[in-house]
Amino acid sequence: LEGWGRALELRDFETKGHSQRVERLAVALAQQLGCDPEEVRQIRRGAYLHDIGKIAIRDEILFKPGELSSNEWDELKRHPQLGREMIANIPFLRPTQDIIFSHHERWDGQGYPAGLRGEDIPLWARIFILVDHWDALNSDRPYRKAWPREKIIRYFKDNAGVIFDPALVPVFLELVEAEQSSTE
């Protein structure tokens, strides 16, 4: 699984280390929420594989430095479905489908690929959505610099009940604050 995550990062060097960072944080949040060891194991796998469908996206879209056209954006938004199809016939990975398929859904139903809303989004995906956003906003990207920590925290609070599960946001922010305090 780590090898697949690294393969994706080698293809998309802008996200180097992303799989390891989100795996670590997703596991910590799952444990904080009281997930059992088997759930934690599957969440770890899903974290490594969440963007595996991007392997099937054309390079000119995946590495385009500017804005994507409507058609290009539609193609990129297929990566959750493609990822789910890639692991569908691997029995021990089947439980990770929730994260792979639903990690771009939003609490308000405006996400993709299925437009799931609220608790219709599987819990593991709701956990991962927080983690994935946190890492993305904390990282430099070709189209923007990493955000300051205070701005990210405000974004999470402002989007509780919009993008994020409002019950999970305070638990997640408490976790990242505790991690920050332990490294100071």
JODARA-V554103 format. One record per helix or strand of 2 or more residues. SS is the DSSP state (H for helix, E for strand). FROM is the first residue (numbers start at 1). TO is the last residue. If there is no record, write none. Layout:
BEGIN
[[SS/FROM/TO] [SS/FROM/TO]]
END
This chain:
BEGIN
[[H/2/11] [H/13/15] [H/18/32] [H/37/49] [H/52/56] [H/59/62] [H/70/76] [H/79/87] [H/91/102] [H/118/120] [H/123/137] [H/149/158] [H/166/183]]
END
